[in-house]
């Protein structure tokens, strides 16, 4: 067994695992009525779905970091031998789902000495530099090995050395035994689940886990995106925010030209998560209120005549939405690294299912969005928000904004974003935020929101945009909030008066529309240099952001977070 040296001292570990510094998001418990009210067949299916997600977490740990599984085993051995430092380290390891992460102050956390986060994570050789990566690909293309390069640059391959070259191995082939076990669990779930549509999806997904064929995933994704009235939720999330190696290709003009000549798009690697839950019918019913307005939103997107988008302005909008009580979030979707996702809109634009007529599906995470401490929330508002505007702050408005954000992912250009390289995700997340804000007035006019709700969404969103500290460039979801804060401040969307935020409510939506126009133009043009300039011009941490950030740090000491999944643990043991 490989020996590791623990990186964090006992003092640091005791601090970070203290309840004041470690937030806990609680998933469903064994006595949850949502679970107890399920049909017996769905309860049995849920057990197999949790086991499938647990296997997926093991796979994702390997593509996240080459040392994750070895370090996990080392910690378990040390804990068995009574090592308290290993025991506390394991709490953080389980929370962030790996050795390396980032905390809520954007500080890097490395749990093992000498094991740092790599641009290529665990999907590229640990000793591969950006320069060597570009050089090898360039040489292979010049030697006519475009087919091999294409396998290296798909979103679903692990890259390994092959002599002086590189080789891409499909995830399914690389982790064949684990995926086969997952497929078996999904097939078993399909035998007892009470919903035929859900069972059809599970069977399609199980088949896709047994053969390295992207089209099989596309068929499963296409079916998954149609699911609306099912008792259970199971998702394999595949998103590529973590890969910082592939996106560097667009910075190399010679290599980029060779790829264009061979019709190869360098798509960042997918990282895998497993979501298991129970559909909340009332929450889902409320979500669907926006669906009738989506064609109107699509018709009001900037430059909408210049691209094809997922939401049709006529006929079926191909967008389903569900609110989910979570049983388990595993792998990438469950990793608490500075934060954890409130909702997801999948499949992403790079997925094959969208090219064969598939739609998208929004899944919202109830347990993640619940406020656990209203007293702390009030302390926060007292410290940073103009008292006269407290009446407009509503935590539920954050959920309404998230609904707008996730649906805005389905609006705008579907192609060409890979040309933006490492800025593609920042630009896309910014677009989704601005789409959510830009259409608030229109949705109010159409009757979706009352005027009071309109004000609540605007004030809550601007207030929540302020962070505790400046993020790193790798945190796409946080970089875009800093960009927006600077953009809004310069145009008068808010003022800082006596150290507190005052939102100029009627200015926010017009300014959001301006930014949305600029963002969509960048996506259409697909110009890396323009994207880089736009991000760097706006990603500026100002004195006012620091002022509010320092206040937030005093009120909220949280550095890390984790999920607690008692029902999932019970089902795994049964």
C-alpha atoms as one frame of an Amber mdcrd trajectory, in Angstrom:
protein
   0.000   0.000   0.000   1.251   3.468  -0.916   2.200   5.597   2.082   1.082
   9.208   2.196   1.890  12.120   4.481  -1.111  13.992   5.824  -0.947  17.672
   4.924  -3.223  19.408   7.438  -2.196  19.717  11.083  -4.444  18.524  13.912
  -5.172  22.131  14.793  -6.276  22.918  11.230  -8.301  19.711  10.964 -10.073
  20.301  14.269 -11.001  23.776  13.064 -12.217  22.710   9.625 -14.287  19.798
  10.966 -15.865  21.881  13.744 -19.587  22.484  13.152 -18.993  26.256  12.981
 -16.674  25.794  10.004 -18.155  22.672   8.375 -21.642  23.087   6.903 -23.839
  19.994   6.663 -26.570  19.603   4.067 -28.908  16.792   5.125 -30.403  14.495
   2.510 -33.502  12.382   3.246 -33.449  10.321   6.439 -34.721   6.754   6.862
 -37.999   7.974   8.364 -38.653  10.621   5.690 -42.323  10.542   4.629 -41.236
  10.946   1.000 -39.532   7.548   1.281 -42.101   5.819   3.496 -44.915   6.745
   1.103 -43.222   5.123  -1.901 -44.593   1.906  -3.400 -42.637  -1.159  -2.289
 -41.306  -1.670  -5.816 -39.903   1.869  -5.875 -38.294   1.389  -2.465 -36.519
  -1.678  -3.793 -35.502   0.172  -6.961 -34.141   3.039  -4.863 -31.750   0.651
  -3.141 -30.231  -0.385  -6.469 -30.036   3.204  -7.704 -28.080   4.269  -4.610
 -25.675   1.382  -5.144 -25.206   2.374  -8.787 -24.435   5.975  -7.780 -21.931
   4.745  -5.182 -20.045   2.803  -7.868 -20.032   5.898 -10.066 -18.409   7.869
  -7.252 -15.534   5.380  -7.216 -15.057   5.891 -10.960 -15.126   9.661 -10.690
 -12.550   9.654  -7.913 -10.116   8.061 -10.340 -10.651  10.622 -13.069 -10.510
  13.434 -10.491  -7.059  12.514  -9.138  -4.697   9.610  -9.762  -4.146   9.185
  -6.000  -7.696   9.430  -4.653  -8.406   5.726  -4.207  -4.950   4.969  -2.849
  -5.234   7.813  -0.348  -8.725   6.703   0.684  -7.425   3.201   1.404  -4.469
   4.646   3.326  -6.789   6.758   5.497  -8.997   3.749   6.257  -5.947   1.715
   7.336  -4.673   4.540   9.523  -8.076   5.050  11.120  -8.234   1.344  11.941
  -4.898   1.801  13.698  -6.275   4.658  15.801  -4.847   7.627  13.865  -6.998
  10.617  14.892  -5.415  12.892  12.278  -6.426  10.414   9.566  -9.955  10.241
  10.996 -10.447  14.010  10.716  -8.783  14.087   7.298 -11.248  11.434   6.125
 -14.175  13.702   7.094 -12.894  16.360   4.674 -11.958  13.766   2.043 -15.508
  12.379   2.062 -16.975  15.887   1.964 -14.977  17.145  -1.003 -14.847  13.695
  -2.661 -11.087  13.709  -3.093  -7.661  14.875  -1.974  -7.748  18.305  -3.598
 -10.428  20.967  -3.423 -11.066  24.600  -2.667 -12.869  26.079   0.338 -15.450
  28.846   0.603 -12.675  31.459   0.814 -11.190  30.115  -2.449  -8.199  28.670
  -0.603  -6.804  25.444  -1.999  -7.067  22.399   0.252  -4.577  19.570  -0.286
  -5.098  16.710   2.148  -1.904  14.836   1.187   1.531  16.431   1.024   2.963
  16.551  -2.482  -0.364  15.712  -4.182  -1.567  18.907  -5.824  -4.397  19.480
  -8.263  -3.322  19.092 -11.889  -4.790  20.982 -14.873  -5.635  17.600 -16.385
  -6.857  16.173 -13.072  -6.804  12.355 -13.346  -7.801  12.140 -17.010  -4.352
  13.050 -18.348  -0.938  11.639 -17.370   0.273  13.271 -14.154   3.606  14.245
 -15.725   2.121  15.771 -18.898   2.727  19.507 -19.246   0.627  21.793 -21.410
   3.583  22.333 -23.756   4.271  18.613 -24.219   0.548  17.954 -24.667   0.364
  20.466 -27.515   3.603  19.201 -29.068   2.478  15.553 -29.097  -0.909  16.366
 -30.629   0.703  18.570 -33.258   3.136  15.829 -34.244   0.428  13.161 -34.372
  -1.723  15.329 -36.656   1.223  16.039 -38.948   1.759  12.282 -39.186  -1.848
  11.742 -40.269  -3.091  10.267 -36.984  -6.247  12.361 -36.755  -8.415   9.397
 -35.705  -6.212   8.805 -32.664  -6.238  12.496 -31.791 -10.022  12.539 -32.021
 -10.188   9.791 -29.367  -7.835  11.786 -27.154  -9.996  14.925 -27.393 -13.447
  13.463 -26.776 -15.207  14.375 -23.551 -15.410  10.703 -22.551 -11.850   9.410
 -22.601  -8.967   8.921 -20.212  -5.646   9.837 -21.841  -2.558   7.691 -21.312
   0.951   7.653 -22.697   1.575   5.362 -25.679   5.311   5.441 -26.331   6.076
   8.934 -27.627   2.389   9.509 -28.289  -0.842   9.671 -26.337  -3.891   7.409
 -26.522  -7.486   8.074 -25.538  -9.365   5.232 -23.851 -13.138   5.509 -23.592
 -14.411   5.682 -20.001 -16.494   2.566 -20.558 -13.448   0.538 -21.596 -11.197
   2.029 -18.914 -13.588   1.212 -16.059 -15.302  -1.765 -17.655 -15.931  -3.852
 -14.524 -17.290  -0.961 -12.462 -19.611   0.201 -15.231 -20.829  -3.383 -15.684
 -21.734  -3.502 -11.982 -23.548  -0.193 -12.344 -25.480  -1.513 -15.331 -26.503
  -4.571 -13.305 -27.869  -2.368 -10.518 -29.841  -0.249 -13.012 -31.323  -3.348
 -14.628 -32.377  -4.617 -11.187 -33.961  -1.253 -10.402 -35.905  -1.438 -13.676
 -37.353  -4.796 -12.619 -39.152  -3.324  -9.593 -39.689   0.386 -10.340 -43.362
   1.172 -10.921 -42.943   3.632 -13.804 -42.564   2.312 -17.356 -40.936   5.464
 -18.756 -38.369   5.506 -15.976 -37.679   1.802 -16.492 -37.110   2.339 -20.203
 -34.563   5.024 -19.394 -32.793   2.807 -16.849 -32.477  -0.003 -19.394 -31.122
   2.369 -22.039 -28.628   3.794 -19.548 -27.565   0.310 -18.429 -26.928  -0.662
 -22.036 -24.833   2.471 -22.549 -22.640   1.505 -19.587 -21.688  -1.793 -21.204
 -20.480  -0.645 -24.626 -18.190   2.267 -25.554 -20.610   3.829 -28.032 -21.509
   7.536 -27.602 -24.751   6.966 -29.487 -25.990   4.651 -26.734 -25.500   7.466
 -24.235 -27.358   9.759 -26.624 -30.382   7.430 -26.686 -30.366   7.276 -22.868
 -29.980  11.061 -22.557 -32.779  11.643 -25.026 -35.151   9.444 -23.036 -34.022
  10.912 -19.685 -34.778  14.427 -20.932 -38.438  13.462 -21.507 -39.060  12.188
 -17.964 -41.647  14.334 -16.207 -44.083  12.202 -14.184 -41.932   9.601 -12.436
 -41.770   8.761  -8.702 -37.963   8.413  -8.666 -34.985  10.368  -9.973 -31.699
   8.924 -11.175 -29.165  10.912 -13.158 -25.638  10.376 -14.350 -24.383  13.953
 -14.510 -21.642  14.613 -17.045 -20.163  18.099 -16.917 -16.738  19.382 -17.926
 -15.969  22.298 -15.607 -12.982  20.561 -13.989 -10.717  19.899 -17.003  -8.302
  22.800 -17.425  -5.970  20.994 -19.838  -8.083  20.482 -22.958  -9.192  24.120
 -23.087  -5.599  25.302 -23.492  -5.516  23.960 -27.055  -7.229  27.037 -28.515
  -4.282  29.114 -27.263  -1.923  27.288 -29.665  -2.549  28.704 -33.152  -0.648
  25.997 -35.049  -2.417  23.165 -33.228  -5.793  24.857 -33.482  -5.339  25.224
 -37.261  -4.451  21.532 -37.624  -7.504  20.516 -35.607  -9.775  22.724 -37.717
  -8.332  21.172 -40.873  -9.158  17.716 -39.521 -12.613  18.773 -38.261 -11.766
  17.962 -34.630 -13.301  19.946 -31.770 -11.318  19.774 -28.510 -14.061  19.143
 -25.948 -13.072  19.157 -22.251 -13.436  15.912 -20.339 -16.604  14.980 -18.500
 -16.547  14.383 -14.776 -19.223  12.061 -13.486 -21.828  12.389 -10.771 -24.760
  10.329  -9.606 -27.985  11.870  -8.315 -30.674   9.751  -6.632 -33.916  11.181
  -5.346 -37.677  11.175  -5.046 -39.725  13.552  -7.179 -41.558  16.200  -5.162
 -44.886  16.652  -6.950 -45.860  20.030  -5.524 -42.440  21.553  -6.123 -42.444
  20.176  -9.650 -45.906  21.583 -10.346 -44.691  25.037  -9.285 -41.616  24.760
 -11.504 -43.641  24.038 -14.599 -45.290  27.463 -14.449 -42.438  28.931 -16.509
 -42.676  26.368 -19.307 -45.419  28.141 -21.270 -43.255  31.289 -21.429 -40.060
  29.658 -22.733 -40.829  30.160 -26.455 -41.409  33.866 -25.759 -38.065  34.076
 -23.937 -36.331  32.319 -26.817 -37.852  34.827 -29.227 -36.471  37.689 -27.119
 -32.885  36.437 -26.908 -30.227  38.745 -28.438 -29.284  37.943 -32.045 -31.747
  35.041 -32.009 -31.799  34.949 -35.836 -28.083  34.097 -35.947 -28.162  30.689
 -34.265 -30.200  27.609 -33.453 -31.115  27.161 -29.813 -32.569  24.244 -27.896
 -35.839  25.948 -26.985 -38.126  26.138 -29.988 -40.256  29.240 -30.487 -42.912
  26.949 -31.943 -44.272  23.578 -30.835 -42.608  21.386 -28.188 -40.019  23.315
 -26.178 -38.265  20.035 -25.272 -37.692  21.082 -21.685 -38.798  19.027 -18.694
 -38.396  20.131 -15.062 -38.535  18.346 -11.730 -38.056  19.289  -8.093 -36.302
  16.491  -6.229 -35.962  15.441  -2.607 -32.441  14.105  -2.551 -31.454  10.689
  -1.264 -27.829  10.866  -2.428 -25.506  13.028  -4.496 -22.358  11.163  -5.431
 -19.187  11.910  -7.349 -18.927  15.234  -9.158 -22.464  16.414  -8.365 -21.974
  15.717  -4.646 -18.471  17.122  -4.178 -18.577  20.055  -1.750 -15.790  22.273
  -3.104 -16.423  25.854  -2.106 -20.106  25.152  -2.667 -22.512  22.588  -4.069
 -24.936  22.866  -6.942 -28.561  23.948  -6.431 -29.796  22.598  -9.766 -28.632
  21.334 -13.142 -29.758  21.726 -16.739 -28.590  18.717 -18.762 -27.483  17.412
 -21.234 -24.971  20.138 -22.064 -24.497  21.519 -25.574 -21.589  19.187 -26.366
 -23.726  16.049 -25.914 -24.745  13.955 -28.887 -28.400  13.601 -27.810 -29.073
  17.224 -28.750 -28.105  16.461 -32.342 -30.644  13.614 -32.654 -33.666  15.614
 -31.531 -33.241  15.295 -27.775 -34.215  17.981 -25.308 -33.058  19.064 -21.861
 -34.172  18.455 -18.323 -33.829  20.680 -15.273 -33.454  19.009 -11.883 -33.685
  21.150  -8.736 -32.184  20.075  -5.409 -34.548  20.759  -2.513 -32.248  19.761
   0.349 -29.395  21.899  -0.981 -31.443  25.090  -1.178 -33.053  24.857   2.276
 -31.916  27.548   4.733 -30.617  25.887   7.896 -30.089  28.984  10.054 -32.460
  31.934   9.631 -30.804  33.786  12.511 -27.495  33.831  10.617 -29.342  34.957
   7.490 -30.777  37.932   9.364 -27.349  38.812  10.777 -26.035  38.823   7.233
 -28.766  41.131   5.979 -28.277  43.486   8.939 -24.587  43.755   8.092 -24.667
  44.204   4.306 -28.106  45.299   3.006 -29.880  48.644   3.309 -32.483  48.096
   6.042 -35.239  49.614   3.899 -34.686  46.810   1.366 -34.764  43.875   3.802
 -38.453  43.482   2.951 -37.441  42.550  -0.593 -34.957  39.859   0.389 -36.629
  36.466   0.101 -34.738  33.181   0.079 -37.450  31.682  -2.124 -36.600  34.384
  -4.689 -33.160  32.787  -4.960 -34.934  29.610  -6.094 -36.976  31.607  -8.636
 -33.752  33.098  -9.958 -32.187  29.626 -10.167 -35.165  28.484 -12.243 -34.497
  31.361 -14.631 -30.771  30.560 -14.678 -31.253  26.886 -15.533 -33.759  27.609
 -18.285 -31.477  30.289 -19.719 -28.866  27.584 -20.282 -31.235  26.279 -22.957
 -31.345  29.685 -24.641 -28.696  31.173 -26.892 -26.106  29.616 -29.223 -25.681
  25.838 -29.060 -22.448  25.572 -31.015 -18.986  27.098 -31.065 -18.386  27.651
 -27.365 -15.447  25.210 -27.345 -13.516  27.894 -29.257 -13.563  30.014 -26.099
 -11.269  27.553 -24.351 -10.849  28.025 -20.602 -13.365  30.899 -20.651 -16.244
  28.932 -22.155 -17.826  27.934 -18.835 -17.428  31.386 -17.297 -19.123  32.941
 -20.325 -21.917  30.340 -20.326 -22.649  30.729 -16.607 -22.683  34.501 -17.017
 -25.139  34.140 -19.884 -27.451  32.003 -17.751 -27.407  34.545 -14.914 -28.043
  37.486 -17.211 -30.799  35.585 -18.976 -32.487  35.009 -15.635 -32.325  38.717
 -14.730 -32.933  40.179 -18.180 -36.329  38.483 -18.497 -37.681  39.333 -15.028
 -39.634  42.340 -16.321 -41.006  40.421 -19.310 -42.128  37.528 -17.089 -43.777
  40.037 -14.756 -45.650  41.549 -17.698 -46.706  38.054 -18.813 -48.056  37.235
 -15.345 -45.415  34.794 -14.121 -44.338  37.115 -11.275 -46.097  39.812  -9.291
 -44.415  43.202  -8.998 -43.481  42.319  -5.424 -41.822  39.086  -6.573 -40.001
  41.035  -9.278 -38.467  43.297  -6.641 -37.624  40.298  -4.461 -35.789  38.523
  -7.280 -33.780  41.625  -8.160 -32.781  42.589  -4.600 -32.075  39.001  -3.525
 -29.941  38.316  -6.586 -27.807  41.451  -6.273 -27.336  40.846  -2.538 -26.372
  37.194  -3.008 -23.851  38.122  -5.708 -21.443  39.378  -3.055 -18.849  36.769
  -2.045 -16.739  36.239   1.056 -13.492  36.423  -0.936 -12.096  36.729  -4.437
 -12.406  33.419  -6.299  -9.789  31.765  -8.481 -10.128  31.775 -12.273 -10.983
  28.056 -12.176 -14.252  28.763 -10.304 -16.506  29.600 -13.241 -19.639  29.977
 -11.112 -17.955  32.519  -8.841 -15.884  34.386 -11.396 -19.043  35.367 -13.210
 -20.544  36.906 -10.049 -17.504  39.151  -9.615 -17.803  40.166 -13.277 -21.455
  41.024 -12.788 -20.787  42.965  -9.592 -18.246  45.186 -11.345 -20.468  45.614
 -14.419 -23.533  46.481 -12.314 -21.623  48.879 -10.062 -20.182  50.848 -12.991
 -23.661  51.290 -14.481 -25.488  52.192 -11.289 -27.419  48.996 -10.537 -26.459
  49.351  -6.888 -24.589  51.690  -4.550 -22.663  51.039  -1.360 -23.967  53.558
   1.175 -22.542  53.574   4.711 -21.051  50.146   4.046 -24.318  48.566   2.902
 -25.771  47.570  -0.450 -28.611  49.678  -1.826 -30.116  48.158  -4.974 -31.417
  50.591  -7.596 -34.175  48.192  -8.534 -35.379  49.706 -11.806 -31.854  49.861
 -13.251 -30.963  46.192 -12.801 -32.919  44.541 -15.619 -31.852  47.016 -18.365
 -28.207  46.563 -17.313 -28.608  42.779 -17.307 -29.947  43.037 -20.867 -26.830
  44.973 -21.887 -24.528  42.346 -20.471 -26.569  39.531 -22.013 -26.195  41.126
 -25.453 -22.408  41.332 -25.016 -22.113  37.761 -23.737 -24.201  36.224 -26.530
 -22.163  38.156 -29.119 -18.986  36.589 -27.735 -20.537  33.112 -27.889 -21.650
  33.621 -31.497 -18.275  34.975 -32.616 -16.352  32.173 -30.865 -13.268  34.383
 -30.545 -10.951  33.280 -27.713  -9.183  36.638 -27.509 -12.453  38.562 -27.222
 -13.649  36.187 -24.508 -10.391  36.542 -22.600 -10.490  40.336 -22.763 -14.116
  40.445 -21.653 -13.514  38.190 -18.666 -10.304  39.917 -17.565 -11.789  43.394
 -17.994 -14.706  42.513 -15.726 -13.141  40.052 -13.284 -11.938  42.759 -10.913
 -12.237  42.472  -7.143 -13.069  46.004  -6.035 -12.700  47.728  -2.672 -16.464
  47.555  -2.160 -16.459  43.805  -2.810 -13.679  43.425  -0.244 -15.629  45.562
   2.253 -18.732  43.377   1.966 -16.608  40.217   1.832 -14.947  41.010   5.160
 -18.364  41.506   6.760 -19.578  38.190   5.374 -16.521  36.382   6.735 -17.221
  37.650  10.262 -20.814  36.407  10.177 -20.330  33.123   8.354 -17.239  31.191
   9.431 -17.981  28.209   7.150 -14.929  26.998   5.255 -16.074  23.589   4.067
 -19.294  21.645   3.614 -20.537  18.099   3.369 -23.669  16.088   2.752 -25.260
  13.700   5.236 -27.199  10.865   3.590 -28.688   8.582   6.243 -31.284   6.974
   3.976 -28.664   6.284   1.305 -26.324   4.771   3.905 -29.167   2.555   5.131
 -29.968   1.407   1.584 -26.300   0.724   0.798 -26.031  -1.510   3.852 -29.236
  -3.439   3.085
